[in-house]
């Protein structure tokens, strides 16, 4: 399903009761700055998703896994799910760490890989990017694909090496 951006904006204007509002220059600049920020964030999200795959909202992650909110939170703490925090403070979850078929569960070996990154002071976006980038040491596969292929030990070793380089 696809929805034109203009329809989303029009629907929000109508729902707010502000569709017929006339704005002075200050209000117009305020609204324009907000719209510019939203569009910039949308472009950034699309760029990230084209590289790392879908970024799930909290509700989408709970629906995809069939877990409770508490179970999802516990999975993050256990390094079974990678939580992503955007610059604006919104939270998402990397879908690439989950199996492709429902019910979506953490891919085998992901916990060991995420734990290998735990000591490095890197953002979770870095880890998701690394997991989604082809690595020559893995025969030009992504670490995610190598995990799916059952090469957990090789991915964990490579994750430790990469995280140590970034930690120093």
N, C-alpha and C positions, 0 to 999 in steps of 0.2 A: 504494500500500500504506500502511496506517495501523496503528500499534501504540500501544495504550494506555500511558500513562506508567507506570501501576502495574505492567504486565507487564515493562517495561524494568527498573524498580527490583527487582522480584521476581527476574528473571533474573540481575541483577548480584549480588543477595544470595545466591542459590543458587550461582552460580559462585564466589563468594568463600568459600563455606563458612561464612558468618556469619549465615545466615537465622534460626537458632535462638538466636543470642547474646542475652544479657541485658545491658543497658547500665546503668551507674551514671549519676547525674545529670550528671557532667562529660562522660562519653562521649556521652550523649544530646544535650547542648547542642552538643558538637563536631560530631556528625553532622547535627543540625538546621541549624547554621550553614552547613555544606557544602552541604546540600540547598537551603537558601535561596539561596545564592550561585549554584548551578547553575541553579535556576529563574529567577533574576533575569537571568542571562546568556542563557538561552533566550528569555525575553521580549524582551530587547534585540535579539537576533539576528533574531527574527521581525519586530520593528518595522522594523529596517533592511532586511530582505529585502522587506517589503511596499512599501518606498519605492524601493530601488535594484535589486531583483531578487536572484536567488540569489547566495549567497556560496559559492564553491567551495573545498573543501579542496585541499591540494596534490595528492593522488591524483586527485580529481575533475577538477582542471584538466589534469593530465597525460593522463588518460583522454579528456577532451573534445577536446583538441587533437591527441592522438596524438604529442605531443612527449616527449622524455626530460626528466628532472628538470633537467638542465643547460640544455636548450633553453628550458624555462620560466623558469629563473633569468636566462638571457640576454635573453629577451623582456621581463622586468621591467626589467632594466638599460637596455635599448634604448627604454623607454617604449612598448612595444607591449601590455603587460598591466599592469593596476593591481593592485598588491599591497596588501592591507588587513591591519592589525595591530590586534587587539583589545586592550582594556585588560589582559587577563590574559596577553598575549604570544602568543596563538595567531595563526596566519597564515591568511589566506584570500585569494581572488582574485575580483575583481568580474567576474561573468559578463556583465554588460552591455557590456563592451568587446569581446566576441566575437560572431561571427555566430550567428544562430539555428539554422543548419543544420550538420550534421556533414560533414566534420570542422570543428570550430569553430576559426576563425582570427580574428585581430584585425580589427575592422571597419575599412574604408578610412577613413583620416584620423585614426584614434585616436592614432597616434604623434605627429602634429603637435599635436594638442590637449593630450596629456599633457605634451609638451615645453613648451608655452606656460605650463603651471602649474609647471614645474620651478624657477623662480627664487623662487616664493612659498613661504613657510614655513607650509604648510598640511598638515593630515593628509590622507592619501589618501581617508579617509571623506568629507571635504569635497568632494573632486573627484568622487567617485562620486555624491554627493548632487546636486551641481550638474549633472552629466551626466544625471541622472534627473529633474530638475525642469524644468517648462515655463518657457520664457523668452519674454517678449513680443517681444523682438528677433528671435526665430526663428518668428514667427507662431504663438506659443503652443505650439510643439513643444519636446520635450526636445532637448538637444544630441545625444544618442544618435540620436534619430529623424532629426534634421537631417543627421547624418553618413550614416545609412542612405539618406536621400533624395539624397545627393550634394552637399550644401551645406557642404563642408569648409571653404572659405575663410571663410564667415560664422561658423562655429563656432570656428575658430581665432582670429579677430578678437575674438569675444565672450569666449573663454577668456582671451586676453591682457588684455583690459579687466578682467575679474573678478579675475584673479590679481593684477593691479597694484593694484586697490582693496584687496584683502586683504593684500598685501605692505606697503602703506604705513601 
